[in-house]
Amino acid sequence: MDFISGLLLGFIAGVAPGPLLTLVVSQTLTYGAVEGMKVAVAPLLTDVPIILAALLIGNALASQPIPLGLLSLAGACYISWLAWESFTIRVDDHTNEQMAKSLRKGILTNFLNPHPYLFWMTVGTPLLLKTWATGYWEAILWLFGFYLMLVGAKMGIALLTGYSRQFLHGRAYLWLNRCLGMVLLFFAIVLLRDGLTLIMDGLSLG
């Protein structure tokens, strides 16, 4: 049952719109499915410190939202840069996979997005601790199911996008990347708004 719960929650998180999923699609369209899949595995490399932070200082962060606000502002700046890359992409860029740097982009995007921190502080950690109370194997199965679907869903989207990539050429390719740049810019604005709200809330508490 814990494994099924992890699978369901991981699938929801895996297909939920967000900067990381948009980056999966963008990198896949530009450089191919392998590069999109590199972005998809970023949570496997970033979430351990995020979970530890939620376990160790989650309550402190919840009562002092300024650090999360600053993180959100940094994320807004980085996502804006990714949006700019999508706006200025050239047709011949998709042939140069050395320019992709997909894994690094995925890691930075996930680290600078406050939403994984909020998820683990409010939903993930309580569920993990509750599962751990019934047995450590149950907690391991829950985590395995969660990340299997979180990463697997994004990899599946990368593969589907990679298949459609072969039909996109010239202006269609450029305009689709610009549309993805608009989506990334939207998420940057959301992160900017959230960051300013968190900082204002923190200042009012102080």
N, C-alpha and C positions, 0 to 999 in steps of 0.2 A: 504493500500500500504506500509506504514511504517512497519507494522507487517510482511508482506511478505519479505520486504527487510532485516529485522532482521533475519528471518528464513534462508534465502539463505546465508547471510554472516556467520551466526552461523554454518550452516552445513559445509560450506567450511572450516571454522576454526576448526570444530570438527573432520573432517576426514583428515586434513592436516598432513603429517608426521612431527613428532617432538618428543622431549624428553618425554612430558607428555603422548602422545598416545602410545609410545613404553613402557612406564611404566605401562599403563593400561593393555597392552597385557602381559607383563612380570609378573605382580602381579596376573593376572587372571590365567595364566598357572601354577604358583607356588602354589597359595593359593585358587583359585576359583573365580567365577564371582563376588561375593559380594565384595571381596577385590579390584578387578579391578574397580568396580563401585564407591568404596570409592575414588579412585584416580580421577575418572571422575568428581566428584563434587568439586574438589579442586578449580577450578576457581570461584565458587560461594563464597568461603571464602577468596580468595586472591585478586580478581579483584577490590573490592571497594577501598582499598588504592591505587592500581595501577591507577585506573581511577582518583582518587583525585589528585595523584601526576602528572598525565598528564595534568589535568585542572589547577593546581596551579603552577607547576614548569616545565611544558613541554617545554616552550621556553628556559628556563635557561639550562635544560638538553640537549636540542638540540644544543645549542651553546657551551656547556661544556661537551664533550662526555666522559671525564675521569671517572665520576661516573658510567656510563653505562658500560664502559670497565672493571672496577673493579668488578661490578656485574656479568658480563659475565665470568670473570676469576673464581669467586667463584662458579658460576654455572658449569663451566667446571670441577672443582674439585669434586663437589657433584655428577654430572652425571658419572664421572669416577668411583666413589665409587659404584654407583648403577651397573655400568658395571661389576666391580669386583665381586659384589654379584652374578650376573648372571653367571659369569665364574666359580664360586666356589660352586654353588648350589649343593646340594646332593638330591638323589632320595627321601629320607625320609623327606626332609624339607617341602614338600607340605602338610604334615599331621599336621604341627605345625603352626596354624594360629596366635598364639601369637607372632610369629616372623615377621608377615607381616608388621605392622605399616604403612599400605597403605595410610591412610589419611595424616599422617605426611610427608611421602615421596612425595605425590602429592603436598602438600602445599609448601614444600621446593623447589621442582622442578619448580613449577610455579613462585615462588617468585624470585628465582635465575636465571631465564631465562630472558634475556633482551628483547626478542621478544614481549611478551605481552605489555611491556612498550612502545616499538617502535610502535606497532600496535595502541595503544590508543593515542599516541602522533600524529601519522601521518594520521590515517584512522578513528579509532573509535570515538575519541573526536570530530573532525570536523563534522562527520555524526550525532553524538548525539546532538551537539549544533544546527545544522541545523534543525533537527527534533524537538528539543525543541522550536525553534522559531515559529513553526506552532502550538504548543500546548503541554502542559506537558503530556496529555494522549497519544499523538502520540509518545513522547519520551519513555514513560513507555512501550507502546506496542512494540516499536522497541527493547528495552532492553530485554523484556520478550521473544520475538521471537528469539533474538540472543542467549540468554543463554539456552532457551529451546532446540535449536538444537545443540549448542556447547556441552552441557552436555549430551543431549539425544543421539547424534551420538556416543560419546565415550562410553556411557552405552550400546548402541546397539552392539558396537564392543566387549565390555567385555562379553556380553551375548553369542555372536557367538563364541568367543574364549573359553568361558567356556564350551560350548556344544562340541567343538572339543577336549577339554582337556581330556575327558574320554577315548579317543582313543590313548592317548600318554602315554607310559610307558617306563621305563628303559632308554636305550641309546637314543631313539628318544626324550624323554623328556629332557634329559641332553643336547643333541646337539641343540635342538631348543632354550633352554635357553642361550646357548653359542652364538648362532646366534643373539639373542636379545641383548646379551652383546656386540657384535660387533657393532650393530646398535647404542646402547647407547654410545659406545666409539667414534663412528663417530660423533655423536652430540656433545660430549665433545670436540673433536678436532675442530669442527666448532665454538663452543663457545669460545674456547681458541684463535682461529684465529681472531674472531670478537672482542674479548676483547683486544687483542694486537693492532689490527688496530685502535680501538676507542681510546685507550690510546696514541698511536703514533699521531693520528690526533689531540687529545687534547693538546699534548705537542707542536706540530707544531703551533697550534693556539696561544699558550701562548708565 
